[in-house]
Structure formats: C-alpha cells, structure tokens
Amino acid sequence: MSNEAKLVRVLEGSAEKVPPVWLMRQAGRYLPEYRELRAKAGSFWAMALTPAYAAEVTLQPIRRFGFDAAILFSDILTVPEALGQKVTFTQGEGPSLKPVTSTSGFVEDREAWARYFEPVYEALRLTRAGLPKATALLGFAGAPWTLATYLAAGAGGDEQKAAKLWAYRDPQGFATLLDILGECVAFHLIRQIDAGADAVQIFDSWASGLPAALYERAVIQPTRKIVEAVRAARPGARIIGFPRASTLAGYEAYVRATGVDAVSLDTAAPMHWAAKSLDCALQGNLDPIALIAGGAALDQAVDDILEATHGKAHIFNLGHGILPETPIAHVEQLLKRIRQGSTT
C-alpha cells in the first residue's frame, strides 16, 4: 500500500475499495466549535484571513470525524480582493462587492497578490503541520466565470444576468476580465501547492444554465488555461474541477478539454452515467438534504453512490456544500456507512 494519502491515490487513478471522503463546507456552521471560534473572531472575513483561526477551523472536522482530506478554510472571493475589489460580508446576507463594468483599476501586480494572499498560505502551512500524514490537504479557488458573476452583479446568484450581458455586449472586454481572473487564480493555486496543498479544487459554482457556446468560452477555456498554467509551473499538480450543475454534455466537454484529474458532480448528475462516460476520477455527489434526513434514506443514498462507482476512482463527497442544520450524528452515520459498506 502506498504511503500517499488515499485521496491522492484516487487522483492518480486508483479505485480504492473504500473511497476517501471529505465534504464541501465541512468546516462550517454545523459545528459548535466553529460557531464558538466565529464569535471570537468577530467576523467571517477576519476568521478567514487570520492564519491561526483559518487553520483551526480547517482542522476541527478532521479531529471530530477523521475525514480523509482537509480543505482550507478560506473563500473564493479572496481573488477579487487581491485584484483590488473590496468584498463585504454581511451577517445573514452573504458577500457583496461594488459591481464592475470594466477591468480598469484592477491590481495586476503579482507581488501585491502575494502580499495579500500570504495569510492564506500561512494558514495552509499551519494546517499541514497539524494534520496526520495520511490526511490530504486541499487548497482551492473560484473559477473565472463564477468570480465574474460576482464582480458583474456585486453578488452571487443563479441568474448570472449581469455577467451574461457583459459577455454578449462586450465579448472582448469580458474575455479580458476572464484572463485577468484566470491569471490570478493560477498564481494563487500554484502558491497554495507550494504552501503544502496536496491537491487543489476549482469551484465553478455558477456554471449551470449557460448556452453551449458561452459555456465553452466562459467555463471550459478559462479553466483549461488555469490547469495548463499550474501544471507548467508545478508538473504533476493534482487538480479537481467542479463545474456545478453542468449539463451531461457540459461535463463531458469539461473533462475532455480541461485536463483536470477529477470532476466533482452535483446531486443531479447520474453517477452510473458518470462512471461510464467520464474519463477521470469522480467526486460526489450525495444530496446535502439526504444528509440532513439521515436514517434509511441516507443509507440508501450512500449505497447507491458506492454501487455506481464500484471499480472507479472515486472520492465520496456531497453534490454541494454541507448545510448548517445538518445533525452531527448524520455525518457520523455517513462515515460509518461508507467505511463499513452496505449491510444489506
């Protein structure tokens, strides 16, 4: 058995008998220890950009549950902030920015980026020092399209209206925005790997609902450029892509064109189809609501995914982030079911 973390082996193509498991947003509001630290920090942003706090939050679910991977506690909107676009977090409302219509005034100085991101890298180093060797450490960043939707609208949302209008009305200007975002994302991912991340994930949270041509231009092409830039700088870098709620054809095109080692699937993507159709490792895709429900429904949902991915390189995860009202006992039930297998 390799000494590498199980998740790393999967990203290298190994179909593990018991898949590694981690959960998106596993370090979050469903844990009482997180809420206690959040109150001490005073704000989400202060917690994310204070290395000791960010590392502690990252380690909390590992101590409690023994997940196979820890994902750094941070936020995708650190990239717009590094580019000089101020982000404000309002309790109960989420993040907001001043909407932009051009890239005029964006900070494109890499030394300035490095200074801004340094607390993130220090948090990674602190986390790596506190993790068991068998536990993988994940870094991440938002994808250019998703970041562009926030910048264009001043907030996130499924409609993506402002970003779409910009892309249709000013394709050259929008391409420039995607290029700048992509350069900053690649810079950030490379340095997260240098700081100790075993793999990185690219979150394209608003990849759904795009016509095929715009999906190619705004989701696939920028992601491919990022993957190429990261691998050129750090050969062998392990990268997971998450183009959430893409069409089946979109997932196929994304995997084929971007070069990611694994693709994370949302809850609606059929896992049997993915195991047969996608030529990379898979991640996902339990419904977060099934995790809240628990009981027989959770067991069945877990068994269905394990059956569909049998013999396939697979990382067990949710199809989206864990929800604050998730009972801790149900997370324990989930891990037991995965690691002991079906009892039926």
C-alpha angles and dihedrals in degrees: 000000000000118000089225118109111271092242090055090052090053091051087054090055104269117146101214120206089228109029122227113252137207130151129228109248089012089149098061154094098315090072119080091211089057092051090049092053092044090057090049093049093051097218142030092242093050090051093048094048098042105086097210092050094044092049092048092051090048091053097045098082091043091057093045101041109012096233116187092239138031118211116206115256103239138106136255090233092071085089095060088045091053087052089056099261109132116229122202124196115206119193109252094006105064130220126340136182137184104269114247130208099186140020093246109134096019114146108241098169110121093204089056090049090052092051092049094047096044094099088057092052092046089052089053092051092049091047093049090053090053098045128094110251091244092058116089120223118220129200124190150182138191118261119249095250094052092045089048091055090056093046095048096045101029089236142041125268145145095249096065088191099150094047092047092050091050091049092050099041100039109021094166094050092046091049088054090053091051091048094052092046091048093051091051093046092050090047090051095047093049091053092046088057089049089051093056110281112146091200139357133221126213110212115208095176096168099045094119128099098028123137111245096255093050091044089055093047100040105029111024103035097047091046092050090052091051093049091048092048093048093047092046089056097036111023112209094027110160114228133185119197124205112189091172119218096359118161116260089255088049093054090049092050092045094053093043096049108032103052096224116163092224138011122216114219129213122230095267096055110102107239094205088056092046093051090055100036109036119075099210140060115294131225127194155327125163116138108249088219090059087056090054091047095053121172123076093341091060093046091051093047091051092047092050092055094045091050093048093050098042108137092011127107100256140168112201112229143134124278088238137355125316111259124237094240093057111128113237089223089062092055087052089049090051094052093046091051093050096045098042096037128223116326093201 
